[in-house]
Amino acid sequence: MEIAAPGHTGDARGAPRLLEHCAAVERLLQAEGGTARARLENELGGHLAGLLCRALVQRQPSRALILAL
């Protein structure tokens, strides 16, 4: 394999492109913002978000969540 050969420096565009992609991912993550719980509250409201989060951490499904759905 040519890439695995000793002394191979790689494509001159590789590092700058990788940095651009990393910066784009970072911008996406920053735009998303907040915790998953905060995003759920924003989309569904505090009450339903709370029910969903509690149901996710319980071993048995919550009866209240089943009734809410």
C-alpha positions in Angstrom: 0.0 0.0 0.0 1.4 3.3 -1.0 -0.1 5.2 2.0 1.5 2.9 4.5 4.9 3.2 2.9 7.6 4.8 5.2 8.3 8.4 4.5 5.0 9.1 2.8 3.9 12.6 3.6 0.4 12.3 2.2 -1.6 14.7 0.2 -0.9 18.4 0.8 -4.7 19.1 0.9 -5.4 16.4 3.5 -4.7 18.3 6.7 -6.4 21.5 5.7 -9.5 19.6 4.5 -9.6 17.6 7.8 -9.4 20.9 9.8 -12.2 22.4 7.7 -14.4 19.3 8.4 -13.6 19.4 12.1 -14.5 23.1 12.2 -17.8 22.4 10.4 -18.7 19.6 12.9 -17.9 21.9 15.8 -20.1 24.6 14.4 -23.0 22.1 14.1 -22.5 21.0 17.7 -22.4 24.5 19.0 -25.5 25.5 17.0 -27.4 22.5 18.5 -26.5 23.7 22.0 -27.7 22.5 25.4 -28.3 19.1 26.8 -30.6 16.5 25.3 -33.0 17.2 28.1 -33.0 21.0 27.3 -33.7 20.2 23.6 -36.5 17.8 24.5 -38.0 20.5 26.8 -37.8 23.0 24.0 -39.5 20.7 21.5 -42.1 18.9 23.8 -42.5 21.1 26.8 -41.2 20.4 30.3 -43.8 18.0 31.5 -43.5 15.5 28.6 -39.7 15.8 28.5 -39.6 15.0 32.2 -41.8 11.9 31.7 -39.6 10.7 28.9 -36.4 11.2 30.8 -37.7 9.4 33.9 -38.9 6.6 31.7 -35.5 6.2 30.1 -33.8 5.8 33.5 -36.3 3.4 35.0 -36.2 -0.4 34.7 -39.9 -0.7 34.3 -41.8 1.5 31.9 -43.7 4.3 33.6 -47.5 3.9 33.6 -47.9 7.7 33.3 -45.7 7.7 30.2 -47.7 4.9 28.6 -51.0 6.7 29.3 -49.5 10.0 28.0 -48.7 8.5 24.7 
